[in-house]
């Protein structure tokens, strides 16, 4: 059974009022910031609850992991691997391993350890339940939600959206930032009086949502994209300052804002965030602090995650990078899952093999793709049990194409930012009296840090084009050092080189070859009804595999299409954007057509696999429109099917029709999921080691970005099993645009979750029963 919940009033709800817009000379719009009100709503905290008899012995006693010196320098804490943490976690008193490590202690660390030691040996589940309930506070209380300041109710992006429903819904998503903005709760900072895993930060943070109660590194790349579209520039600035504080403190940016994360990082996107901020705001004053710290972060990657490798294709030695975490214990936030993965192996692993698998598990988490068929030697062992595949993790031996792309792009952007700073100040770059290590040697950057970073960018680009680019398959793949060959797993990571402007010559000079590059994307657009940038085509049950589609990949794939659009400004138009499997470049997708997962007919409904708005457009733009439309459709439809409504414009589905996808819970008024299902636009993604999360920072960010960039092309939202139709005032009849009349949709009761609809139109949805 699940643990009971207690609530504490900490969160808040934003109430939108009005925005005044006036026209001035030159057709400039002056938008007056809306007023907002802030009221407390509950945050859930979990109390320990035994799922077995209280006198059941806690498993694993006497078999504890070695000290992890990268967690609080190996000191004895409640949230680092050790005796206390293992006994609590393996007692099974919380459904999520992350819950306990986010709980501060009631008293000092010494008092807590003394209370634990007094329990003696032969601990039972009931003993641990009582111990935790007596000695720990609620999780998440160390950060508090605060009212949003400077909220812009009608940011300029809304003017770019043609469809009234999408426009009003995007306005609602724009307001969701207030649910995710936090600051350190000063009253909860321990200062020696208690023990907490939180890394206190000096500036406001934007959290992803759900179990992710703190700041996260690579999530923030797409959160900042949304903040900039929302014109919340101060919060974007605060986000960057927090990242710089991390580099000041640790020399790099950890996975997230908890001390148990400091043994690993995540995909290095800080320079990307900094560049995006400056492009929008033109605020170069941040560079005085940011440039030396951005260089320091890339130096950490050079010193800790790069090595030289001899290419089997050219016999050249190239500079490469990989994810690699020094770890020999379960991850604190995934303790039970990791412990069961490692100790449940048959035959049993020896100590060195256990340590290596724990390292691989942590390394997979550093990649952000925890976990994926990309990293497994045998990913298809058991689609209903992740553990067999996870025991074949080989992450450290993989040279990830997206990591190399980021590092090349980071160095290029950083070189450009150094030039920008020099041009704007008329002087030399800040912090240029240092020496930057390349991982194998050191290079003086006193004369030109921009020159150094361009050199590094070129080295990584050379490695990508040598090891990862497959000209025969016309796609980029990871490189596997174990097999000394390219992987054949097709993933959206293969589009990241083009996102970072690394384009093979074959694609630049030959439009036919460029079309070959997108042949897989075109096929998937027609194969599945949801977001085509699916994490992989292998249904392993892992979090970053089929059928899950993730918001960052929509952004990066569209940016790759935009790259090709710049190379082919007069690209041809295609009579049919989708193609059959037979027209995909041979071997590109890595699986035969018969091996592909099917698209269930029951979840296609009335979804059109192509939009009229993309017809007649140059193919790079047409693909971008289609991918943006699929993404916004998935985010909107899953929101609507979980209770969403727009006051005065779109009615909430009847309660009896809200739980068809199994993702609605009582009281919801529209949910933004962290991931989506490529075969079912109405539903969230699934799989992995935790339940699907809601909130959700990067989902909201990519919605705002896609709506801002492609809103003028969006048709009305089409949800597969939920037709949305215009209705008359009493709701007794509804008429499709094609003239079809549907009677008996029921009276309209506007249960609203926000939004300022000014249209006289009124829409309602109704559920088509799903066939089993």
ABEGO torsion letter per residue (X at the ends): XBBBBBBBBABBBBBBBBBBBBBBBGGBBBBBBBBBBBBBBBBBBBBBBBABBAABBBBGBGBBBBBBAABGGGBBBAABBEAAAAAAAAAGABABAAAAAABBBABBAAAAAAAAAAAEBGBBAAAAAAAAAAABBBBGAABBBBBBBGBBABBAAAAABABAAAAAAAAAAAAAAAAABBBBBAAABAGGABBBABBBBABBBBBAEEABABBBAAAAAAAAAAAAAAGBAAAAAAAAAAAAAAAAAAGBBBABABAAAAABBBBBAAAAAAAAAAAAAGBAAAAAAAAAAAAAAAAAAAAAABBBBBBAAAGBBBBBBBBBBBBABBBAAAAAAAAAAAAABOBBBBAAAAAAAAAAAAAAAAAGBOBBAAABABAAABAABAAAAAAABAAAABBBAAAAAAAAAAAAAAAAAAAAAAAAAGBBBBGAABBBBAGABBBBAAABAAAAAAAAAAAAAAAAAAAABBAAAGBBBBBBAAAGBBBABBBAAAAAAAAAGBBBAAAAABAAAAAAAAAAAAAAAAABABBABBABABBAGBAABOABBBAAAAAAAAAAAAAAAAABAABBBBABABBBAAABBBGAAGBBAAABBBBBAAAAEABBABBAAABGBBAAAAAAAAAAAAAAAAAAAAAAAAGBBBBGABBBBBAAAAAAAGABBBGBAEBBBABBBAABAABBBBEEABBBBBOBAAAAAAAAAAAAAAAAABBBBBBAABBBBBBBAAGABBBBAAGBBBBGAEBBBBBBAEEBBABABBBBBBBBBBBX
